[in-house]
Amino acid sequence: MSSVVSYEVVKNIGVIKVDSPPVNALSQAVREGILTAVQNAQNDDTEALVLMCEGRTFIAGADITEFGKPPKEPSLPDVLTALENSSKLVVAAIHGTALGGGFETALCCHYRCAIASAKVGLPEVKLGLLPGAGGTQRVPRIAGAKAALDMITKGDPVAANKASDMGLIDEVLSGDDLQAAAVAYAQDLVESGAPLKRVRDITIDPASIEPGFFDGYRKALAKRARGQIAQDRIVSCVEAAVNKSMDDGLAVERELFTELVTSPQSRAMRHAFFAEREAAKIKDLPKGTPVREIKKVAIIGGGTMGGGIAMCFANAGIPVVMVEINDEALERGLGIIRKNYTITVQKGRLSEQDMGKRMELISGTTDYADLGDVDLAIEAVFENPDIKKEVFAKLDAACKPGAILASNTSYQDVNLIAEATKRPQDVVGMHFFSPANVMKLLEVVRADKTADDVLATVMQIGKKIGKVCALSRVCYGFIGNRMLQGYGRQAHMLLLDGATPEQVDSAAEEFGMAMGPLAVGDLAGLDIGYKARQARTDVEHDPKTHCIATALVEMGRMGQKSGAGYYKYDAATRARQNDPEVEALIRDKAKELGIEQREISKQEIVDRLFFPLINEGALILEEGIAQRPGDIDVVYLYGYGFPVAKGGPMFYADEVGLKNVVARINEFARTLGEDYWQPAPLLVKLASEGKTFADWAKENS
Ligand code: T1G
């Protein structure tokens, strides 16, 4: 018997149990173990089989670490064929999340049962793939083409009861003993003479599909695919499930899966999957560093950010106390939260009852003396260093020993903030992204004296509130905002050189950005950058880098909130429209600065926007601000709308080739001036050695 798959006979039922932590992925050993167990069981005197797993979940998919390597026997299709053709009835018993190849394995069993808390799903699309083991053929046969497309093109898990309604699960079990309940269910099936129900034997009547359905679905998908191709291939597979035999449909699925698994997009998305999980690990933290228990949290400041952060904790069931300077400000802060929850309820994404439960977890005070029992206090007041230091001095005095004091600052030096307390070891940065209750990124800022257990605690609580965490050392703008400066600068200078706002933004959006840089400025409010620039007195501001934005703010054009910024906005739809007045302003500014405008190619726009990100990322790595290139990718994927199909700025750089990045930066230095085009030494070094950032990550792991 294999080390990861066991077999035991319980009464007249053979129980095949997979035990391969952490998620029972379908590694070669697991595939071999299941196949051997099913084959051997054909000849023993059991009357039915149960396939289940130990640990946290049923099989959570193919083993992604095996992709890109030579395939090892037995293949997953071989295992699934053995299950489906078993002479004995096979029941899949599901707990946790049966995902991808895991759920496809369950679909090849004759019956599926699950505990109520279980979920099933086909998330391959999130890896730039499609279900490659029959999922695109079996789910439509059970649930119909549209339900199958909705499930597989989104990739989200489906709860057991909903899956049961869809016919994907036959029995939702009660009780906590999965094995006992599954064995009893299998015995009932045997006693009732239940047939060997094979999903492949179900056919779909093509006439049941409206003419043009698949093309219409494809077109609707194209709008949200942001250049990803997997969704389109999934439609083709489901179309084949309707119009072809099972084996022909499987052939289509295998062909399109092969196309995707070797695609740059899937390589990028698999990189992002592992980079996200690695970013949560702090390289130099001693193994077993303890964490502090976080039972209650204080949020200092009831503005947009403070309200969003408070919601993150309430959503995770953690009591929160909001602190404001007076009752009016406090009521306003609590009102922001109430309004946000109400909107979520109106959109049907939250029940009234759940909103009530969450609001009950949120209290307010204007008195720091009420903070004696909080385990974590997060400051989210104005980006003014003096105000922050004042707040931290009060927190230091009011909070119990061992309470963690965190700042949500976007730029300020957390070391200086820590100096305002007697407990610098308890001070850390927790940089949320607006809107804090929506954006998944949390930059955890490690100050010089931040204690190891504080970092371990913040990483853990960050995951608990649904954030993707990345560690940054202290520098101006930490990882994300520091890199963003070069991106924003070039967006602005491209205007002076002759590109229109629409040309800049649409080039970035065709690259895959959720929204172009100028449109983002209009969304966030041009006055925010304006105030930050005014406040930043330690640098000389080059008029070429933000004169347009400054002029717009001084004309009262703050962006969407004032109805106009770089663009005019339709009051009803908020759709952006080019504004000849802005284009004239740009021409005048360029003339004033003696810049001769010219046609700018899309490629130049893309390279001038994204190569500064890569270059600054290389400096950030070299300075030890970020632990890994993958961490920088995670920051941009989860905090700035960078397209996951490109893996993040550093993965993208490896795909372009560091030699080509350096050559292009040197070309810009020649044509645009050296002020902003100095290739980072690490970038030059790696390029000259023919290496990648991935090589650097391996050498510095
Ligand atoms: N393969 C290999 N390792 C995996 C893995 C997988 N499928 N899933 C998770 N891990 C590792 C992960 O890297 C981490 O490692 C540890 O397990 C815990 O993961 C043929 C082709 C199951 C919901 O896409 O969604 O099947 O950092 O931190 O938060 O059609 O893991 O500890 O060393 O995420 O509790 C399809 C991916 C694959 C599911 C658990 N399946 N996994 O979440 O733990 S393609 C997926 C998840 C496929 C077939 C196709 C989540 C989870 P380490 P974790 P978690």
Boltz pocket constraint, residues with backbone or C-beta under 6 A from the ligand:
constraints:
  - pocket:
      binder: B
      contacts: [[A, 22], [A, 23], [A, 25], [A, 57], [A, 60], [A, 61], [A, 62], [A, 63], [A, 64], [A, 65], [A, 76], [A, 97], [A, 99], [A, 100], [A, 101], [A, 102], [A, 104], [A, 123], [A, 124], [A, 127], [A, 129], [A, 130], [A, 131], [A, 132], [A, 133], [A, 135], [A, 273], [A, 274], [A, 277], [A, 278]]
      max_distance: 6.0
